[in-house]
């Protein structure tokens, strides 16, 4: 879906995207989305900090660590 960068972007709420969600599900979805953005920013910061510092061609395999917040209960 192409958008024109000069046009103002319309904000869309999670409620508009998922009207069938209960209030509890909506709250959980908002928390999950916020956590997703936090993780994405962490990854971006880590990548920027290490940009050009390491030649990964000869590096050891990358181990992906769990970043989700497992302490949340439903």
N, C-alpha and C positions, 0 to 999 in steps of 0.2 A: 504494500500500500504506500504509494508515493504521496508525500505531502509537500506543499509549497513552503519553504522556510521563511518567506516573507509574511505569510498569513499568521494571525494570532492562533495559538493552539487552544482548543476548547478543553477544559478540565472535565474529566469523567470520574465519578466516584465509584467505589466498589459496589455500593448499593445499586447504582445504575447498571453496572456490568452483571451483577448477580442478585437480582431482585428476589430470588427464591430463598436466599440465606436468612436464617433466623438472626436475631440480634447477637446471640452468643457466637454463632458461626462467623458473622460479619466482624465482630471484635477479634476473633482468632485470626481471620484472614488479614486484617489490618496489622496485627502484631507480626504475623509471618512475613508480610510484605516489607514491613519496616526492618525486620531482621535480615531479610534478603538484601536490602539495600546496604545495610551495615556491612555485611559480608562482602558484597561487591566492592564497596569502598576500601575495605581492608585489603582485598586482593589487589586492587588498583594501586594502593599505596605501596604495598610490598613489591609489586612489579616495577613501579617507578623508582623505588629506592635501590633496587638491584639492577636496573637497566644498564647494560653494558659492563657491569662489574664481573659477571661470571660467564664463561663460555660453556654453555650447557652441552655441547657436542660430546665432551668427555666426562660429563658429570654423572654421578650415580643416579639411579632411577628416582623419580620424584614420588614421595609418599604423601598422599592426600590425607590431611587430618580432618576429623569431624569438627565442623564449625557450628553445627546447629545447637540451639539451646534446648537440651533434652530435659531440663528441669521443669518445663512447663507441663501442666496437666490439663486435660480436657474436661 
